[in-house]
Amino acid sequence: MSKQTEPSIAFVHGMITDAITAVVINAQAGLQLLRAQSPDLEKVRQTLNNIANDGKRAGDIVVRTRAHMKKVAAADDAADP
């Protein structure tokens, strides 16, 4: 692995970690909302939408990273004599 890719890996790691952390925080908030004597179902719905969006964001990051890695590998293969 080149020194050039290390910052990129750290950046992607941070993006994925942020998205997964958001999923966990929103899930905990949703559970807390449901514990109320009369849960506000609109807030629960919004929280579940946030969870879905954050999960999709994490998945998109993984898909884009994988596609980028394939491009880099193909370019490296083409550059090797």
C-alpha positions in Angstrom: 0.0 0.0 0.0 1.4 3.4 -1.0 1.7 6.3 1.3 -0.6 8.1 -1.1 -3.6 5.8 -0.3 -3.2 5.9 3.5 -5.0 9.3 4.0 -7.8 8.1 1.6 -8.2 5.0 3.7 -8.4 7.0 6.9 -11.0 9.3 5.3 -13.2 6.5 4.1 -12.9 4.7 7.5 -14.0 7.9 9.2 -17.0 8.3 6.8 -18.1 4.7 7.4 -17.6 5.0 11.1 -19.7 8.2 11.2 -22.6 6.6 9.3 -22.6 3.5 11.4 -22.4 5.6 14.6 -25.4 7.6 13.4 -27.4 4.4 12.9 -26.6 3.3 16.5 -27.4 6.7 18.0 -30.7 6.9 16.1 -31.7 3.3 17.0 -31.1 4.2 20.7 -33.1 7.3 20.3 -35.9 5.4 18.7 -35.9 2.8 21.5 -36.1 5.7 24.0 -39.0 7.2 22.2 -40.9 3.9 22.3 -40.4 3.6 26.0 -42.5 6.6 26.6 -46.0 6.0 28.0 -47.5 7.6 24.9 -44.9 7.4 22.2 -44.8 10.1 19.6 -45.2 7.9 16.5 -44.2 10.7 14.1 -40.9 11.1 15.9 -40.4 7.3 15.9 -41.1 7.3 12.1 -38.6 10.1 11.5 -36.0 8.3 13.6 -36.5 5.1 11.6 -36.2 7.1 8.4 -32.9 8.5 9.7 -31.7 5.0 10.5 -32.5 3.8 7.0 -30.8 6.8 5.4 -27.7 6.4 7.5 -27.5 2.7 6.7 -27.9 3.5 3.0 -25.2 6.1 3.3 -22.8 3.6 4.8 -23.6 1.1 2.1 -23.1 3.7 -0.6 -19.7 4.5 0.8 -18.6 0.9 0.7 -19.9 0.5 -2.9 -18.1 3.6 -4.1 -14.9 2.6 -2.2 -14.9 -0.9 -3.8 -15.5 0.6 -7.3 -12.6 3.0 -6.7 -10.3 0.2 -5.5 -11.1 -1.8 -8.6 -10.2 1.2 -10.8 -7.0 1.7 -9.0 -6.1 -2.0 -9.3 -6.9 -2.0 -13.0 -4.7 1.2 -13.5 -1.9 -0.4 -11.6 -2.2 -3.6 -13.7 -2.1 -1.6 -16.9 0.9 0.4 -15.7 2.9 -2.7 -14.9 5.0 -3.9 -17.8 
